């Protein structure tokens, strides 16, 4: 699951037991119980994380 919402996207992925990537371009602090597997801050970083480039 890839998303920018910790409460919806990342927590949803956590609940489903799948890996998650939090898109966080503003470098916000995670103050929630959601735990992303990976965190990226740009489209290029996302592609790198996925092994595309």
PQR file with spaces between the fields and no chain letter, atoms N, CA, C, O and H, PARSE charges and radii, in Angstrom:
ATOM       1  N    UNK     1       0.844   -1.161    0.000 -0.4000 1.5000
ATOM       2  CA   UNK     1       0.000    0.000    0.000 -0.0000 2.0000
ATOM       3  C    UNK     1       0.894    1.230    0.000  0.5500 1.7000
ATOM       4  O    UNK     1       1.831    1.329    0.793 -0.5500 1.4000
ATOM       5  N    UNK     2       0.602    2.153   -0.883 -0.4000 1.5000
ATOM       6  CA   UNK     2       1.330    3.412   -0.955 -0.0000 2.0000
ATOM       7  C    UNK     2       0.336    4.529   -0.696  0.5500 1.7000
ATOM       8  O    UNK     2      -0.725    4.576   -1.319 -0.5500 1.4000
ATOM       9  H    UNK     2      -0.158    2.072   -1.527  0.4000 1.0000
ATOM      10  N    UNK     3       0.671    5.423    0.213 -0.4000 1.5000
ATOM      11  CA   UNK     3      -0.229    6.527    0.462 -0.0000 2.0000
ATOM      12  C    UNK     3       0.375    7.614    1.315  0.5500 1.7000
ATOM      13  O    UNK     3       1.455    7.463    1.887 -0.5500 1.4000
ATOM      14  H    UNK     3       1.533    5.384    0.719  0.4000 1.0000
ATOM      15  N    UNK     4      -0.356    8.723    1.386 -0.4000 1.5000
ATOM      16  CA   UNK     4       0.113    9.860    2.169 -0.0000 2.0000
ATOM      17  C    UNK     4      -0.635   10.015    3.491  0.5500 1.7000
ATOM      18  O    UNK     4      -0.279   10.870    4.301 -0.5500 1.4000
ATOM      19  H    UNK     4      -1.233    8.845    0.921  0.4000 1.0000
ATOM      20  N    UNK     5      -1.653    9.208    3.717 -0.4000 1.5000
ATOM      21  CA   UNK     5      -2.425    9.287    4.950 -0.0000 2.0000
ATOM      22  C    UNK     5      -2.033    8.166    5.904  0.5500 1.7000
ATOM      23  O    UNK     5      -2.227    6.986    5.612 -0.5500 1.4000
ATOM      24  H    UNK     5      -1.942    8.513    3.059  0.4000 1.0000
ATOM      25  N    UNK     6      -1.479    8.553    7.043 -0.4000 1.5000
ATOM      26  CA   UNK     6      -1.109    7.540    8.039 -0.0000 2.0000
ATOM      27  C    UNK     6      -2.331    6.816    8.564  0.5500 1.7000
ATOM      28  O    UNK     6      -2.304    5.598    8.741 -0.5500 1.4000
ATOM      29  H    UNK     6      -1.320    9.512    7.280  0.4000 1.0000
ATOM      30  N    UNK     7      -3.410    7.555    8.816 -0.4000 1.5000
ATOM      31  CA   UNK     7      -4.596    6.948    9.431 -0.0000 2.0000
ATOM      32  C    UNK     7      -5.385    6.079    8.467  0.5500 1.7000
ATOM      33  O    UNK     7      -5.973    5.080    8.883 -0.5500 1.4000
ATOM      34  H    UNK     7      -3.432    8.545    8.672  0.4000 1.0000
ATOM      35  N    UNK     8      -5.410    6.430    7.214 -0.4000 1.5000
ATOM      36  CA   UNK     8      -6.187    5.643    6.244 -0.0000 2.0000
ATOM      37  C    UNK     8      -5.305    4.645    5.495  0.5500 1.7000
ATOM      38  O    UNK     8      -5.538    3.438    5.560 -0.5500 1.4000
ATOM      39  H    UNK     8      -4.932    7.241    6.877  0.4000 1.0000
ATOM      40  N    UNK     9      -4.309    5.140    4.797 -0.4000 1.5000
ATOM      41  CA   UNK     9      -3.494    4.285    3.927 -0.0000 2.0000
ATOM      42  C    UNK     9      -2.565    3.360    4.717  0.5500 1.7000
ATOM      43  O    UNK     9      -2.584    2.143    4.536 -0.5500 1.4000
ATOM      44  H    UNK     9      -4.120    6.120    4.744  0.4000 1.0000
ATOM      45  N    UNK    10      -1.767    3.945    5.580 -0.4000 1.5000
ATOM      46  CA   UNK    10      -0.748    3.153    6.272 -0.0000 2.0000
ATOM      47  C    UNK    10      -1.386    2.255    7.330  0.5500 1.7000
ATOM      48  O    UNK    10      -1.039    1.078    7.426 -0.5500 1.4000
ATOM      49  H    UNK    10      -1.752    4.934    5.727  0.4000 1.0000
ATOM      50  N    UNK    11      -2.315    2.793    8.128 -0.4000 1.5000
ATOM      51  CA   UNK    11      -2.974    1.956    9.126 -0.0000 2.0000
ATOM      52  C    UNK    11      -3.793    0.865    8.445  0.5500 1.7000
ATOM      53  O    UNK    11      -3.860   -0.259    8.942 -0.5500 1.4000
ATOM      54  H    UNK    11      -2.596    3.750    8.050  0.4000 1.0000
ATOM      55  N    UNK    12      -4.409    1.182    7.329 -0.4000 1.5000
ATOM      56  CA   UNK    12      -5.148    0.165    6.570 -0.0000 2.0000
ATOM      57  C    UNK    12      -4.239   -0.952    6.107  0.5500 1.7000
ATOM      58  O    UNK    12      -4.599   -2.126    6.194 -0.5500 1.4000
ATOM      59  H    UNK    12      -4.355    2.096    6.926  0.4000 1.0000
ATOM      60  N    UNK    13      -3.063   -0.596    5.617 -0.4000 1.5000
ATOM      61  CA   UNK    13      -2.082   -1.608    5.215 -0.0000 2.0000
ATOM      62  C    UNK    13      -1.600   -2.419    6.400  0.5500 1.7000
ATOM      63  O    UNK    13      -1.448   -3.636    6.299 -0.5500 1.4000
ATOM      64  H    UNK    13      -2.770    0.357    5.547  0.4000 1.0000
ATOM      65  N    UNK    14      -1.358   -1.760    7.521 -0.4000 1.5000
ATOM      66  CA   UNK    14      -0.961   -2.466    8.743 -0.0000 2.0000
ATOM      67  C    UNK    14      -2.038   -3.464    9.142  0.5500 1.7000
ATOM      68  O    UNK    14      -1.739   -4.611    9.471 -0.5500 1.4000
ATOM      69  H    UNK    14      -1.481   -0.771    7.603  0.4000 1.0000
ATOM      70  N    UNK    15      -3.289   -3.024    9.111 -0.4000 1.5000
ATOM      71  CA   UNK    15      -4.403   -3.901    9.487 -0.0000 2.0000
ATOM      72  C    UNK    15      -4.517   -5.110    8.568  0.5500 1.7000
ATOM      73  O    UNK    15      -4.930   -6.190    8.992 -0.5500 1.4000
ATOM      74  H    UNK    15      -3.532   -2.092    8.843  0.4000 1.0000
ATOM      75  N    UNK    16      -4.147   -4.917    7.303 -0.4000 1.5000
ATOM      76  CA   UNK    16      -4.221   -6.003    6.321 -0.0000 2.0000
ATOM      77  C    UNK    16      -2.971   -6.879    6.337  0.5500 1.7000
ATOM      78  O    UNK    16      -2.933   -7.923    5.687 -0.5500 1.4000
ATOM      79  H    UNK    16      -3.811   -4.040    6.959  0.4000 1.0000
ATOM      80  N    UNK    17      -1.953   -6.457    7.075 -0.4000 1.5000
ATOM      81  CA   UNK    17      -0.722   -7.238    7.155 -0.0000 2.0000
ATOM      82  C    UNK    17       0.162   -7.142    5.933  0.5500 1.7000
ATOM      83  O    UNK    17       0.911   -8.070    5.628 -0.5500 1.4000
ATOM      84  H    UNK    17      -1.984   -5.608    7.603  0.4000 1.0000
ATOM      85  N    UNK    18       0.080   -6.008    5.221 -0.4000 1.5000
ATOM      86  CA   UNK    18       0.893   -5.842    4.014 -0.0000 2.0000
ATOM      87  C    UNK    18       1.904   -4.719    4.219  0.5500 1.7000
ATOM      88  O    UNK    18       1.736   -3.877    5.101 -0.5500 1.4000
ATOM      89  H    UNK    18      -0.528   -5.254    5.468  0.4000 1.0000
ATOM      90  N    UNK    19       2.950   -4.713    3.403 -0.4000 1.5000
ATOM      91  CA   UNK    19       3.951   -3.650    3.459 -0.0000 2.0000
ATOM      92  C    UNK    19       3.323   -2.327    3.032  0.5500 1.7000
ATOM      93  O    UNK    19       2.402   -2.289    2.216 -0.5500 1.4000
ATOM      94  H    UNK    19       3.087   -5.398    2.687  0.4000 1.0000
ATOM      95  N    UNK    20       3.841   -1.252    3.601 -0.4000 1.5000
ATOM      96  CA   UNK    20       3.319    0.076    3.296 -0.0000 2.0000
ATOM      97  C    UNK    20       4.458    1.030    2.991  0.5500 1.7000
ATOM      98  O    UNK    20       5.574    0.874    3.487 -0.5500 1.4000
ATOM      99  H    UNK    20       4.589   -1.283    4.264  0.4000 1.0000
ATOM     100  N    UNK    21       4.155    2.020    2.166 -0.4000 1.5000
ATOM     101  CA   UNK    21       5.085    3.101    1.874 -0.0000 2.0000
ATOM     102  C    UNK    21       4.350    4.405    2.141  0.5500 1.7000
ATOM     103  O    UNK    21       3.335    4.708    1.513 -0.5500 1.4000
ATOM     104  H    UNK    21       3.249    2.147    1.764  0.4000 1.0000
ATOM     105  N    UNK    22       4.880    5.164    3.081 -0.4000 1.5000
ATOM     106  CA   UNK    22       4.289    6.455    3.414 -0.0000 2.0000
ATOM     107  C    UNK    22       4.943    7.532    2.576  0.5500 1.7000
ATOM     108  O    UNK    22       6.148    7.760    2.684 -0.5500 1.4000
ATOM     109  H    UNK    22       5.704    4.919    3.592  0.4000 1.0000
ATOM     110  N    UNK    23       4.160    8.198    1.741 -0.4000 1.5000
ATOM     111  CA   UNK    23       4.638    9.327    0.951 -0.0000 2.0000
ATOM     112  C    UNK    23       4.571   10.565    1.843  0.5500 1.7000
ATOM     113  O    UNK    23       3.486   11.051    2.162 -0.5500 1.4000
ATOM     114  H    UNK    23       3.181    8.013    1.654  0.4000 1.0000
ATOM     115  N    UNK    24       5.727   11.066    2.239 -0.4000 1.5000
ATOM     116  CA   UNK    24       5.829   12.141    3.226 -0.0000 2.0000
ATOM     117  C    UNK    24       6.767   13.246    2.712  0.5500 1.7000
ATOM     118  O    UNK    24       7.886   13.390    3.206 -0.5500 1.4000
ATOM     119  H    UNK    24       6.608   10.671    1.980  0.4000 1.0000
ATOM     120  N    UNK    25       6.307   14.028    1.715 -0.4000 1.5000
ATOM     121  CA   UNK    25       7.198   15.030    1.116 -0.0000 2.0000
ATOM     122  C    UNK    25       7.533   16.198    2.040  0.5500 1.7000
ATOM     123  O    UNK    25       8.511   16.908    1.803 -0.5500 1.4000
ATOM     124  H    UNK    25       5.399   13.911    1.314  0.4000 1.0000
ATOM     125  N    UNK    26       6.742   16.406    3.082 -0.4000 1.5000
ATOM     126  CA   UNK    26       6.979   17.536    3.986 -0.0000 2.0000
ATOM     127  C    UNK    26       7.710   17.116    5.265  0.5500 1.7000
ATOM     128  O    UNK    26       7.870   17.913    6.190 -0.5500 1.4000
ATOM     129  H    UNK    26       5.948   15.830    3.274  0.4000 1.0000
ATOM     130  N    UNK    27       8.147   15.867    5.304 -0.4000 1.5000
ATOM     131  CA   UNK    27       8.922   15.336    6.434 -0.0000 2.0000
ATOM     132  C    UNK    27       8.193   15.516    7.771  0.5500 1.7000
ATOM     133  O    UNK    27       8.780   15.931    8.770 -0.5500 1.4000
ATOM     134  H    UNK    27       8.017   15.220    4.552  0.4000 1.0000
ATOM     135  N    UNK    28       6.904   15.192    7.756 -0.4000 1.5000
ATOM     136  CA   UNK    28       6.105   15.272    8.967 -0.0000 2.0000
ATOM     137  C    UNK    28       6.516   14.185    9.942  0.5500 1.7000
ATOM     138  O    UNK    28       6.979   13.120    9.533 -0.5500 1.4000
ATOM     139  H    UNK    28       6.427   14.855    6.944  0.4000 1.0000
ATOM     140  N    UNK    29       6.351   14.445   11.212 -0.4000 1.5000
ATOM     141  CA   UNK    29       6.637   13.455   12.238 -0.0000 2.0000
ATOM     142  C    UNK    29       5.443   12.523   12.381  0.5500 1.7000
ATOM     143  O    UNK    29       4.295   12.967   12.407 -0.5500 1.4000
ATOM     144  H    UNK    29       5.975   15.310   11.545  0.4000 1.0000
ATOM     145  N    UNK    30       5.720   11.252   12.472 -0.4000 1.5000
ATOM     146  CA   UNK    30       4.654   10.266   12.664 -0.0000 2.0000
ATOM     147  C    UNK    30       4.334   10.186   14.152  0.5500 1.7000
ATOM     148  O    UNK    30       5.114    9.646   14.937 -0.5500 1.4000
ATOM     149  H    UNK    30       6.652   10.892   12.451  0.4000 1.0000
ATOM     150  N    UNK    31       3.180   10.727   14.530 -0.4000 1.5000
ATOM     151  CA   UNK    31       2.748   10.716   15.929 -0.0000 2.0000
ATOM     152  C    UNK    31       1.579    9.751   16.122  0.5500 1.7000
ATOM     153  O    UNK    31       0.793    9.896   17.058 -0.5500 1.4000
ATOM     154  H    UNK    31       2.546   11.165   13.892  0.4000 1.0000
ATOM     155  N    UNK    32       1.474    8.777   15.239 -0.4000 1.5000
ATOM     156  CA   UNK    32       0.359    7.836   15.275 -0.0000 2.0000
ATOM     157  C    UNK    32       0.862    6.430   15.601  0.5500 1.7000
ATOM     158  O    UNK    32       2.064    6.200   15.740 -0.5500 1.4000
ATOM     159  H    UNK    32       2.113    8.659   14.478  0.4000 1.0000
ATOM     160  N    UNK    33      -0.060    5.520   15.717 -0.4000 1.5000
ATOM     161  CA   UNK    33       0.291    4.121   15.933 -0.0000 2.0000
ATOM     162  C    UNK    33       0.530    3.384   14.623  0.5500 1.7000
ATOM     163  O    UNK    33       0.919    2.216   14.635 -0.5500 1.4000
ATOM     164  H    UNK    33      -1.036    5.707   15.604  0.4000 1.0000
ATOM     165  N    UNK    34       0.303    4.049   13.491 -0.4000 1.5000
ATOM     166  CA   UNK    34       0.562    3.450   12.186 -0.0000 2.0000
ATOM     167  C    UNK    34       2.070    3.371   11.962  0.5500 1.7000
ATOM     168  O    UNK    34       2.796    4.320   12.256 -0.5500 1.4000
ATOM     169  H    UNK    34      -0.013    4.998   13.481  0.4000 1.0000
ATOM     170  N    UNK    35       2.532    2.247   11.446 -0.4000 1.5000
ATOM     171  CA   UNK    35       3.970    2.042   11.246 -0.0000 2.0000
ATOM     172  C    UNK    35       4.249    1.681    9.786  0.5500 1.7000
ATOM     173  O    UNK    35       4.081    0.529    9.386 -0.5500 1.4000
ATOM     174  H    UNK    35       1.941    1.476   11.207  0.4000 1.0000
ATOM     175  N    UNK    36       4.678    2.677    8.982 -0.4000 1.5000
ATOM     176  CA   UNK    36       5.003    2.378    7.593 -0.0000 2.0000
ATOM     177  C    UNK    36       6.251    1.496    7.495  0.5500 1.7000
ATOM     178  O    UNK    36       7.184    1.624    8.288 -0.5500 1.4000
ATOM     179  H    UNK    36       4.815    3.613    9.307  0.4000 1.0000
ATOM     180  N    UNK    37       6.247    0.607    6.515 -0.4000 1.5000
ATOM     181  CA   UNK    37       7.417   -0.224    6.254 -0.0000 2.0000
ATOM     182  C    UNK    37       8.546    0.643    5.698  0.5500 1.7000
ATOM     183  O    UNK    37       9.711    0.483    6.062 -0.5500 1.4000
ATOM     184  H    UNK    37       5.489    0.503    5.871  0.4000 1.0000
ATOM     185  N    UNK    38       8.175    1.562    4.812 -0.4000 1.5000
ATOM     186  CA   UNK    38       9.125    2.475    4.188 -0.0000 2.0000
ATOM     187  C    UNK    38       8.534    3.874    4.204  0.5500 1.7000
ATOM     188  O    UNK    38       7.322    4.047    4.337 -0.5500 1.4000
ATOM     189  H    UNK    38       7.228    1.693    4.517  0.4000 1.0000
ATOM     190  N    UNK    39       9.389    4.858    4.069 -0.4000 1.5000
ATOM     191  CA   UNK    39       8.960    6.252    3.985 -0.0000 2.0000
ATOM     192  C    UNK    39       9.743    6.917    2.869  0.5500 1.7000
ATOM     193  O    UNK    39      10.966    6.797    2.808 -0.5500 1.4000
ATOM     194  H    UNK    39      10.373    4.717    3.961  0.4000 1.0000
ATOM     195  N    UNK    40       9.042    7.621    1.984 -0.4000 1.5000
ATOM     196  CA   UNK    40       9.692    8.327    0.880 -0.0000 2.0000
ATOM     197  C    UNK    40       9.203    9.763    0.855  0.5500 1.7000
ATOM     198  O    UNK    40       8.123   10.079    1.354 -0.5500 1.4000
ATOM     199  H    UNK    40       8.048    7.718    2.034  0.4000 1.0000
ATOM     200  N    UNK    41      10.022   10.634    0.259 -0.4000 1.5000
ATOM     201  CA   UNK    41       9.652   12.047    0.211 -0.0000 2.0000
ATOM     202  C    UNK    41       9.555   12.610   -1.203  0.5500 1.7000
ATOM     203  O    UNK    41       9.347   13.809   -1.387 -0.5500 1.4000
ATOM     204  H    UNK    41      10.900   10.378   -0.147  0.4000 1.0000
ATOM     205  N    UNK    42       9.705   11.739   -2.202 -0.4000 1.5000
ATOM     206  CA   UNK    42       9.613   12.193   -3.588 -0.0000 2.0000
ATOM     207  C    UNK    42       9.216   11.025   -4.491  0.5500 1.7000
ATOM     208  O    UNK    42       9.292    9.856   -4.112 -0.5500 1.4000
ATOM     209  H    UNK    42       9.874   10.765   -2.053  0.4000 1.0000
ATOM     210  N    UNK    43       8.795   11.388   -5.688 -0.4000 1.5000
ATOM     211  CA   UNK    43       8.445   10.362   -6.667 -0.0000 2.0000
ATOM     212  C    UNK    43       9.673    9.514   -7.008  0.5500 1.7000
ATOM     213  O    UNK    43       9.569    8.295   -7.145 -0.5500 1.4000
ATOM     214  H    UNK    43       8.733   12.337   -5.996  0.4000 1.0000
ATOM     215  N    UNK    44      10.824   10.155   -7.143 -0.4000 1.5000
ATOM     216  CA   UNK    44      12.063    9.429   -7.440 -0.0000 2.0000
ATOM     217  C    UNK    44      12.391    8.446   -6.329  0.5500 1.7000
ATOM     218  O    UNK    44      12.789    7.314   -6.602 -0.5500 1.4000
ATOM     219  H    UNK    44      10.908   11.146   -7.032  0.4000 1.0000
ATOM     220  N    UNK    45      12.230    8.865   -5.081 -0.4000 1.5000
ATOM     221  CA   UNK    45      12.488    7.974   -3.948 -0.0000 2.0000
ATOM     222  C    UNK    45      11.521    6.794   -3.957  0.5500 1.7000
ATOM     223  O    UNK    45      11.895    5.678   -3.596 -0.5500 1.4000
ATOM     224  H    UNK    45      11.907    9.785   -4.859  0.4000 1.0000
ATOM     225  N    UNK    46      10.284    7.040   -4.369 -0.4000 1.5000
ATOM     226  CA   UNK    46       9.306    5.951   -4.477 -0.0000 2.0000
ATOM     227  C    UNK    46       9.750    4.941   -5.529  0.5500 1.7000
ATOM     228  O    UNK    46       9.708    3.735   -5.289 -0.5500 1.4000
ATOM     229  H    UNK    46       9.980    7.947   -4.662  0.4000 1.0000
ATOM     230  N    UNK    47      10.170    5.425   -6.682 -0.4000 1.5000
ATOM     231  CA   UNK    47      10.639    4.530   -7.739 -0.0000 2.0000
ATOM     232  C    UNK    47      11.851    3.728   -7.268  0.5500 1.7000
ATOM     233  O    UNK    47      11.953    2.533   -7.545 -0.5500 1.4000
ATOM     234  H    UNK    47      10.203    6.405   -6.877  0.4000 1.0000
ATOM     235  N    UNK    48      12.759    4.379   -6.563 -0.4000 1.5000
ATOM     236  CA   UNK    48      13.938    3.688   -6.026 -0.0000 2.0000
ATOM     237  C    UNK    48      13.522    2.621   -5.031  0.5500 1.7000
ATOM     238  O    UNK    48      14.054    1.511   -5.044 -0.5500 1.4000
ATOM     239  H    UNK    48      12.675    5.350   -6.338  0.4000 1.0000
ATOM     240  N    UNK    49      12.573    2.954   -4.170 -0.4000 1.5000
ATOM     241  CA   UNK    49      12.098    2.013   -3.152 -0.0000 2.0000
ATOM     242  C    UNK    49      11.479    0.775   -3.803  0.5500 1.7000
ATOM     243  O    UNK    49      11.630   -0.341   -3.308 -0.5500 1.4000
ATOM     244  H    UNK    49      12.141    3.856   -4.159  0.4000 1.0000
ATOM     245  N    UNK    50      10.792    0.987   -4.902 -0.4000 1.5000
ATOM     246  CA   UNK    50      10.147   -0.117   -5.619 -0.0000 2.0000
ATOM     247  C    UNK    50      11.113   -0.861   -6.532  0.5500 1.7000
ATOM     248  O    UNK    50      10.756   -1.881   -7.121 -0.5500 1.4000
ATOM     249  H    UNK    50      10.669    1.894   -5.305  0.4000 1.0000
ATOM     250  N    UNK    51      12.334   -0.353   -6.651 -0.4000 1.5000
ATOM     251  CA   UNK    51      13.335   -1.015   -7.491 -0.0000 2.0000
ATOM     252  C    UNK    51      13.128   -0.769   -8.965  0.5500 1.7000
ATOM     253  O    UNK    51      13.617   -1.534   -9.796 -0.5500 1.4000
ATOM     254  H    UNK    51      12.625    0.476   -6.173  0.4000 1.0000
ATOM     255  N    UNK    52      12.414    0.280   -9.303 -0.4000 1.5000
ATOM     256  CA   UNK    52      12.129    0.573  -10.713 -0.0000 2.0000
ATOM     257  C    UNK    52      13.293    1.328  -11.345  0.5500 1.7000
ATOM     258  O    UNK    52      13.613    1.104  -12.513 -0.5500 1.4000
ATOM     259  H    UNK    52      12.016    0.902   -8.629  0.4000 1.0000
ATOM     260  N    UNK    53      13.919    2.204  -10.601 -0.4000 1.5000
ATOM     261  CA   UNK    53      15.070    2.951  -11.131 -0.0000 2.0000
ATOM     262  C    UNK    53      16.232    2.865  -10.180  0.5500 1.7000
ATOM     263  O    UNK    53      17.292    3.429  -10.449 -0.5500 1.4000
ATOM     264  H    UNK    53      13.659    2.387   -9.653  0.4000 1.0000
